[in-house]
Each structure stands twice: as C-alpha cells, then as structure tokens.
Amino acid sequence: MSLSVDTVVLAAKVREKRSNLGLTKSDLASLVGSSPSTIGRIEAKKSYPSTDLFISLCNWLKTDPRDFVRG
C-alpha cells in the first residue's frame, strides 16, 4: 500500500490560513523554516514539501498530519 500527502488539500489550507492571517509568503516561510519560493510552489501544488517542512506546516496549521494522508 502506498501512502501520499494530498497536496491539493494541503495547499488550500496553507493558502487559506496564511491569507486569513494577512501573512506574506515570506512571513510564513520564516515561521516554518522555509523560503518564500518554496511556500509559493507548495501553494501552487507544484512542489511536495520535505518531511520536515510538512510537519512544520501541519504544526502551524494545528492539524494532524494524518488529515492530509491518502492511500
């Protein structure tokens, strides 16, 4: 059985919370230990986050990582 992260849902939740809080991609990148360009690629569903970044984003979202797992 293969498990994967639902990047569509992850991207939507990240973009929504960041926007609701009035944060820039740079602001969020600083909070989660990433770069603004990586945040942009994740929000555009063009990049899969590293495991560490995925966990950091889940912590920032206050969401269990299993909520994004499919398969």
MMTF fields as JSON, N, C-alpha, C and O atoms, coordinates in Angstrom:
{
  "mmtfVersion": "1.0.0",
  "mmtfProducer": "UNKNOWN",
  "numBonds": 283,
  "numAtoms": 284,
  "numGroups": 71,
  "numChains": 1,
  "numModels": 1,
  "chainsPerModel": [1],
  "groupsPerChain": [71],
  "chainIdList": ["A"],
  "bondAtomList": [4, 2, 8, 6, 12, 10, 16, 14, 20, 18, 24, 22, 28, 26, 32, 30, 36, 34, 40, 38, 44, 42, 48, 46, 52, 50, 56, 54, 60, 58, 64, 62, 68, 66, 72, 70, 76, 74, 80, 78, 84, 82, 88, 86, 92, 90, 96, 94, 100, 98, 104, 102, 108, 106, 112, 110, 116, 114, 120, 118, 124, 122, 128, 126, 132, 130, 136, 134, 140, 138, 144, 142, 148, 146, 152, 150, 156, 154, 160, 158, 164, 162, 168, 166, 172, 170, 176, 174, 180, 178, 184, 182, 188, 186, 192, 190, 196, 194, 200, 198, 204, 202, 208, 206, 212, 210, 216, 214, 220, 218, 224, 222, 228, 226, 232, 230, 236, 234, 240, 238, 244, 242, 248, 246, 252, 250, 256, 254, 260, 258, 264, 262, 268, 266, 272, 270, 276, 274, 280, 278],
  "bondOrderList": [1, 1, 1, 1, 1, 1, 1, 1, 1, 1, 1, 1, 1, 1, 1, 1, 1, 1, 1, 1, 1, 1, 1, 1, 1, 1, 1, 1, 1, 1, 1, 1, 1, 1, 1, 1, 1, 1, 1, 1, 1, 1, 1, 1, 1, 1, 1, 1, 1, 1, 1, 1, 1, 1, 1, 1, 1, 1, 1, 1, 1, 1, 1, 1, 1, 1, 1, 1, 1, 1],
  "groupList": [{"groupName": "MET", "atomNameList": ["N", "CA", "C", "O"], "elementList": ["N", "C", "C", "O"], "formalChargeList": [0, 0, 0, 0], "bondAtomList": [1, 0, 2, 1, 3, 2], "bondOrderList": [1, 1, 2], "singleLetterCode": "M", "chemCompType": "L-PEPTIDE LINKING"}, {"groupName": "SER", "atomNameList": ["N", "CA", "C", "O"], "elementList": ["N", "C", "C", "O"], "formalChargeList": [0, 0, 0, 0], "bondAtomList": [1, 0, 2, 1, 3, 2], "bondOrderList": [1, 1, 2], "singleLetterCode": "S", "chemCompType": "L-PEPTIDE LINKING"}, {"groupName": "LEU", "atomNameList": ["N", "CA", "C", "O"], "elementList": ["N", "C", "C", "O"], "formalChargeList": [0, 0, 0, 0], "bondAtomList": [1, 0, 2, 1, 3, 2], "bondOrderList": [1, 1, 2], "singleLetterCode": "L", "chemCompType": "L-PEPTIDE LINKING"}, {"groupName": "VAL", "atomNameList": ["N", "CA", "C", "O"], "elementList": ["N", "C", "C", "O"], "formalChargeList": [0, 0, 0, 0], "bondAtomList": [1, 0, 2, 1, 3, 2], "bondOrderList": [1, 1, 2], "singleLetterCode": "V", "chemCompType": "L-PEPTIDE LINKING"}, {"groupName": "ASP", "atomNameList": ["N", "CA", "C", "O"], "elementList": ["N", "C", "C", "O"], "formalChargeList": [0, 0, 0, 0], "bondAtomList": [1, 0, 2, 1, 3, 2], "bondOrderList": [1, 1, 2], "singleLetterCode": "D", "chemCompType": "L-PEPTIDE LINKING"}, {"groupName": "THR", "atomNameList": ["N", "CA", "C", "O"], "elementList": ["N", "C", "C", "O"], "formalChargeList": [0, 0, 0, 0], "bondAtomList": [1, 0, 2, 1, 3, 2], "bondOrderList": [1, 1, 2], "singleLetterCode": "T", "chemCompType": "L-PEPTIDE LINKING"}, {"groupName": "ALA", "atomNameList": ["N", "CA", "C", "O"], "elementList": ["N", "C", "C", "O"], "formalChargeList": [0, 0, 0, 0], "bondAtomList": [1, 0, 2, 1, 3, 2], "bondOrderList": [1, 1, 2], "singleLetterCode": "A", "chemCompType": "L-PEPTIDE LINKING"}, {"groupName": "LYS", "atomNameList": ["N", "CA", "C", "O"], "elementList": ["N", "C", "C", "O"], "formalChargeList": [0, 0, 0, 0], "bondAtomList": [1, 0, 2, 1, 3, 2], "bondOrderList": [1, 1, 2], "singleLetterCode": "K", "chemCompType": "L-PEPTIDE LINKING"}, {"groupName": "ARG", "atomNameList": ["N", "CA", "C", "O"], "elementList": ["N", "C", "C", "O"], "formalChargeList": [0, 0, 0, 0], "bondAtomList": [1, 0, 2, 1, 3, 2], "bondOrderList": [1, 1, 2], "singleLetterCode": "R", "chemCompType": "L-PEPTIDE LINKING"}, {"groupName": "GLU", "atomNameList": ["N", "CA", "C", "O"], "elementList": ["N", "C", "C", "O"], "formalChargeList": [0, 0, 0, 0], "bondAtomList": [1, 0, 2, 1, 3, 2], "bondOrderList": [1, 1, 2], "singleLetterCode": "E", "chemCompType": "L-PEPTIDE LINKING"}, {"groupName": "ASN", "atomNameList": ["N", "CA", "C", "O"], "elementList": ["N", "C", "C", "O"], "formalChargeList": [0, 0, 0, 0], "bondAtomList": [1, 0, 2, 1, 3, 2], "bondOrderList": [1, 1, 2], "singleLetterCode": "N", "chemCompType": "L-PEPTIDE LINKING"}, {"groupName": "GLY", "atomNameList": ["N", "CA", "C", "O"], "elementList": ["N", "C", "C", "O"], "formalChargeList": [0, 0, 0, 0], "bondAtomList": [1, 0, 2, 1, 3, 2], "bondOrderList": [1, 1, 2], "singleLetterCode": "G", "chemCompType": "PEPTIDE LINKING"}, {"groupName": "PRO", "atomNameList": ["N", "CA", "C", "O"], "elementList": ["N", "C", "C", "O"], "formalChargeList": [0, 0, 0, 0], "bondAtomList": [1, 0, 2, 1, 3, 2], "bondOrderList": [1, 1, 2], "singleLetterCode": "P", "chemCompType": "L-PEPTIDE LINKING"}, {"groupName": "ILE", "atomNameList": ["N", "CA", "C", "O"], "elementList": ["N", "C", "C", "O"], "formalChargeList": [0, 0, 0, 0], "bondAtomList": [1, 0, 2, 1, 3, 2], "bondOrderList": [1, 1, 2], "singleLetterCode": "I", "chemCompType": "L-PEPTIDE LINKING"}, {"groupName": "TYR", "atomNameList": ["N", "CA", "C", "O"], "elementList": ["N", "C", "C", "O"], "formalChargeList": [0, 0, 0, 0], "bondAtomList": [1, 0, 2, 1, 3, 2], "bondOrderList": [1, 1, 2], "singleLetterCode": "Y", "chemCompType": "L-PEPTIDE LINKING"}, {"groupName": "PHE", "atomNameList": ["N", "CA", "C", "O"], "elementList": ["N", "C", "C", "O"], "formalChargeList": [0, 0, 0, 0], "bondAtomList": [1, 0, 2, 1, 3, 2], "bondOrderList": [1, 1, 2], "singleLetterCode": "F", "chemCompType": "L-PEPTIDE LINKING"}, {"groupName": "CYS", "atomNameList": ["N", "CA", "C", "O"], "elementList": ["N", "C", "C", "O"], "formalChargeList": [0, 0, 0, 0], "bondAtomList": [1, 0, 2, 1, 3, 2], "bondOrderList": [1, 1, 2], "singleLetterCode": "C", "chemCompType": "L-PEPTIDE LINKING"}, {"groupName": "TRP", "atomNameList": ["N", "CA", "C", "O"], "elementList": ["N", "C", "C", "O"], "formalChargeList": [0, 0, 0, 0], "bondAtomList": [1, 0, 2, 1, 3, 2], "bondOrderList": [1, 1, 2], "singleLetterCode": "W", "chemCompType": "L-PEPTIDE LINKING"}],
  "groupTypeList": [0, 1, 2, 1, 3, 4, 5, 3, 3, 2, 6, 6, 7, 3, 8, 9, 7, 8, 1, 10, 2, 11, 2, 5, 7, 1, 4, 2, 6, 1, 2, 3, 11, 1, 1, 12, 1, 5, 13, 11, 8, 13, 9, 6, 7, 7, 1, 14, 12, 1, 5, 4, 2, 15, 13, 1, 2, 16, 10, 17, 2, 7, 5, 4, 12, 8, 4, 15, 3, 8, 11],
  "groupIdList": [1, 2, 3, 4, 5, 6, 7, 8, 9, 10, 11, 12, 13, 14, 15, 16, 17, 18, 19, 20, 21, 22, 23, 24, 25, 26, 27, 28, 29, 30, 31, 32, 33, 34, 35, 36, 37, 38, 39, 40, 41, 42, 43, 44, 45, 46, 47, 48, 49, 50, 51, 52, 53, 54, 55, 56, 57, 58, 59, 60, 61, 62, 63, 64, 65, 66, 67, 68, 69, 70, 71],
  "secStructList": [7, 7, 7, 3, 3, 7, 2, 2, 2, 2, 2, 2, 2, 2, 2, 2, 2, 2, 2, 2, 6, 6, 7, 7, 2, 2, 2, 2, 2, 2, 2, 2, 6, 7, 7, 2, 2, 2, 2, 2, 2, 2, 2, 6, 6, 7, 7, 7, 7, 7, 2, 2, 2, 2, 2, 2, 2, 2, 2, 2, 2, 6, 7, 7, 4, 4, 4, 4, 3, 3, 7],
  "xCoordList": [0.842, 0.0, 0.888, 1.84, 0.572, 1.344, 0.562, -0.613, 1.221, 0.597, 1.22, 2.407, 0.419, 0.939, 0.183, -0.905, 0.787, 0.17, -0.727, -0.327, -1.932, -2.865, -2.436, -2.854, -1.605, -1.041, -2.091, -1.908, -3.176, -4.239, -4.878, -5.084, -5.189, -5.798, -4.792, -5.134, -3.556, -2.521, -2.346, -2.317, -2.23, -2.045, -3.202, -2.987, -4.411, -5.583, -5.61, -5.914, -5.297, -5.329, -4.221, -4.446, -3.039, -1.935, -2.278, -2.145, -2.713, -3.059, -4.177, -4.111, -5.208, -6.345, -5.925, -6.274, -5.183, -4.796, -3.836, -3.958, -2.88, -1.919, -2.64, -2.346, -3.584, -4.36, -5.216, -5.269, -5.885, -6.747, -5.964, -6.483, -4.712, -3.878, -3.148, -2.473, -3.291, -2.632, -1.123, -0.39, -0.66, 0.774, 1.225, 0.487, 2.43, 3.041, 3.688, 3.808, 4.097, 4.818, 6.128, 6.573, 6.737, 7.972, 7.714, 8.512, 6.599, 6.239, 6.091, 6.662, 5.324, 5.095, 6.391, 6.659, 7.186, 8.461, 9.322, 9.949, 9.356, 10.13, 9.583, 10.345, 8.278, 7.648, 7.901, 8.019, 7.984, 8.099, 9.487, 9.703, 10.421, 11.779, 11.936, 12.536, 11.396, 11.448, 11.794, 12.197, 11.634, 11.827, 10.484, 9.597, 10.338, 9.085, 8.786, 7.628, 9.827, 9.595, 9.081, 8.248, 9.566, 9.071, 7.613, 6.806, 7.269, 5.87, 5.006, 3.921, 5.47, 4.719, 4.511, 3.423, 5.549, 5.421, 4.457, 3.694, 4.489, 3.566, 2.13, 1.234, 1.916, 0.565, 0.071, -1.132, 0.974, 0.605, 0.538, 0.288, 0.762, 0.731, 1.793, 1.602, 2.912, 3.994, 5.166, 6.147, 5.057, 6.15, 5.585, 4.602, 6.222, 5.876, 6.831, 8.04, 6.33, 7.232, 8.076, 7.661, 9.266, 10.079, 9.302, 8.342, 9.717, 9.037, 9.084, 8.075, 10.246, 10.373, 9.458, 8.807, 9.404, 8.542, 7.072, 6.254, 6.737, 5.363, 4.923, 3.827, 5.776, 5.452, 5.351, 4.449, 6.256, 6.198, 4.909, 4.289, 4.509, 3.258, 2.058, 1.142, 2.062, 0.96, 0.89, -0.196, 2.049, 2.071, 1.524, 0.73, 1.943, 1.463, -0.046, -0.759, -0.52, -1.96, -2.733, -3.961, -2.002, -2.625, -3.522, -4.654, -2.969, -3.681, -2.835, -1.62, -3.464, -2.775, -2.294, -3.084, -1.035, -0.525, -1.348, -1.431, -1.952, -2.751, -3.969, -4.528, -4.372, -5.503, -5.194, -6.107, -3.907, -3.508, -3.045, -2.674, -3.066, -2.575, -3.691, -4.808, -3.373, -4.336, -3.662, -2.436, -4.476, -3.921, -4.164, -3.746],
  "yCoordList": [-1.173, 0.0, 1.237, 1.331, 2.166, 3.393, 4.554, 4.752, 5.313, 6.48, 7.731, 7.751, 8.765, 10.034, 11.177, 11.002, 12.338, 13.538, 14.156, 14.309, 14.506, 15.182, 16.64, 17.476, 16.937, 18.275, 19.317, 20.503, 18.894, 19.839, 20.389, 21.596, 19.508, 19.932, 20.722, 21.754, 20.245, 20.952, 22.37, 23.331, 22.499, 23.818, 24.752, 25.917, 24.248, 25.08, 25.547, 26.708, 24.66, 25.025, 26.022, 26.967, 25.816, 26.74, 28.122, 29.128, 28.163, 29.432, 30.149, 31.361, 29.398, 29.992, 30.588, 31.729, 29.829, 30.339, 31.514, 32.504, 31.406, 32.488, 33.766, 34.844, 33.634, 34.788, 35.368, 36.584, 34.494, 34.947, 35.699, 36.623, 35.299, 35.96, 37.184, 37.902, 37.409, 38.548, 38.394, 39.383, 37.147, 36.879, 36.816, 36.35, 37.282, 37.099, 35.719, 35.047, 35.312, 34.04, 34.113, 33.121, 35.29, 35.476, 35.32, 34.711, 35.871, 35.733, 34.255, 33.787, 33.544, 32.127, 31.336, 30.465, 31.642, 30.937, 31.084, 30.12, 32.269, 32.497, 31.681, 31.173, 31.561, 30.826, 29.32, 28.658, 28.787, 27.329, 26.873, 25.684, 27.809, 27.434, 27.047, 26.021, 27.873, 27.582, 28.86, 29.857, 28.822, 30.02, 30.432, 29.597, 31.711, 32.166, 31.442, 31.155, 31.15, 30.471, 29.046, 28.569, 28.368, 27.02, 27.082, 26.255, 28.05, 28.219, 28.466, 27.897, 29.298, 29.571, 28.326, 28.111, 27.502, 26.261, 25.287, 24.602, 25.224, 24.336, 24.817, 24.019, 26.13, 26.669, 26.491, 26.369, 26.476, 26.289, 24.811, 24.473, 23.945, 22.491, 22.039, 21.048, 22.766, 22.419, 21.767, 21.376, 21.653, 21.076, 20.322, 20.733, 19.228, 18.44, 18.862, 18.899, 19.182, 19.612, 18.453, 17.294, 18.799, 17.785, 17.322, 17.969, 16.22, 15.704, 16.725, 16.966, 17.324, 18.321, 19.516, 19.992, 20.001, 21.141, 20.746, 21.53, 19.556, 19.078, 19.083, 19.544, 18.57, 18.539, 19.967, 20.266, 20.843, 22.242, 22.916, 23.656, 22.659, 23.241, 22.688, 23.436, 21.396, 20.801, 21.406, 21.692, 21.598, 22.234, 23.653, 24.063, 24.398, 25.767, 25.776, 26.642, 24.824, 24.716, 24.164, 24.244, 23.6, 22.925, 21.783, 21.609, 21.02, 19.916, 18.651, 18.697, 17.55, 16.273, 15.922, 15.984, 15.559, 15.208, 14.114, 14.082, 13.223, 12.156, 12.699, 12.01, 13.933, 14.532, 14.756, 14.929, 14.752, 15.003, 13.747, 13.803, 12.61, 11.366, 10.651, 10.543, 10.161, 9.371, 8.093, 7.996, 7.138, 5.89, 4.717, 3.604],
  "zCoordList": [0.0, 0.0, 0.0, 0.774, -0.86, -0.966, -0.369, -0.68, 0.485, 1.094, 0.498, 0.171, 0.36, -0.133, 0.522, 1.07, 0.45, 1.009, -0.055, -1.209, 0.344, -0.558, -0.659, 0.142, -1.642, -1.781, -2.157, -1.881, -2.776, -3.122, -1.849, -1.724, -0.913, 0.354, 1.181, 1.759, 1.24, 1.99, 1.445, 2.213, 0.139, -0.48, -0.149, 0.184, -0.239, 0.029, 1.485, 1.758, 2.408, 3.837, 4.174, 4.93, 3.622, 3.865, 3.312, 4.009, 2.069, 1.417, 2.174, 2.381, 2.589, 3.286, 4.631, 4.937, 5.43, 6.754, 6.618, 7.338, 5.697, 5.502, 5.107, 5.623, 4.188, 3.722, 4.843, 5.025, 5.592, 6.693, 7.76, 8.386, 7.965, 8.965, 8.408, 9.145, 7.111, 6.477, 6.383, 6.378, 6.308, 6.22, 4.77, 3.902, 4.514, 3.202, 3.164, 4.189, 1.985, 1.873, 2.655, 3.232, 2.669, 3.449, 4.94, 5.652, 5.414, 6.827, 7.198, 8.183, 6.4, 6.689, 6.591, 7.418, 5.582, 5.419, 6.666, 7.105, 7.231, 8.455, 9.621, 10.443, 9.688, 10.783, 10.718, 11.75, 9.506, 9.353, 8.896, 8.665, 8.766, 8.392, 6.943, 6.625, 6.062, 4.637, 3.884, 4.484, 2.576, 1.76, 1.16, 0.981, 0.854, 0.225, -1.088, -1.391, -1.864, -3.143, -2.925, -3.695, -1.893, -1.59, -1.158, -1.582, -0.319, 0.096, -1.131, -1.248, -2.038, -3.27, -4.109, -4.644, -4.229, -5.012, -4.346, -5.028, -3.022, -2.302, -2.5, -2.773, -2.361, -2.543, -3.972, -4.2, -4.925, -6.333, -6.718, -7.875, -5.744, -5.944, -6.945, -7.651, -7.007, -7.922, -7.216, -7.848, -5.897, -5.131, -3.94, -3.324, -3.641, -2.465, -1.358, -1.586, -0.165, 0.898, 1.431, 1.408, 1.909, 2.592, 3.821, 4.239, 4.384, 5.575, 6.702, 7.366, 6.92, 7.992, 7.756, 8.686, 6.529, 6.221, 6.329, 6.81, 5.894, 6.015, 7.477, 7.796, 8.364, 9.796, 10.334, 11.118, 9.928, 10.375, 9.926, 10.69, 8.688, 8.18, 8.949, 9.292, 9.217, 9.984, 11.385, 11.89, 12.007, 13.329, 13.249, 14.095, 12.242, 12.06, 11.811, 12.319, 11.039, 10.767, 11.963, 12.008, 12.938, 14.085, 13.599, 14.051, 12.665, 12.026, 12.112, 11.922, 12.392, 12.431, 11.022, 10.08, 10.856, 9.525, 8.827, 7.599, 9.618, 9.018, 8.251, 7.398, 8.561, 7.842, 6.367, 5.56, 6.011, 4.628, 3.901, 2.728, 4.603, 4.007, 3.292, 3.796, 2.104, 1.345, 0.88, 0.823, 0.557, 0.048, 0.938, 0.62]
}
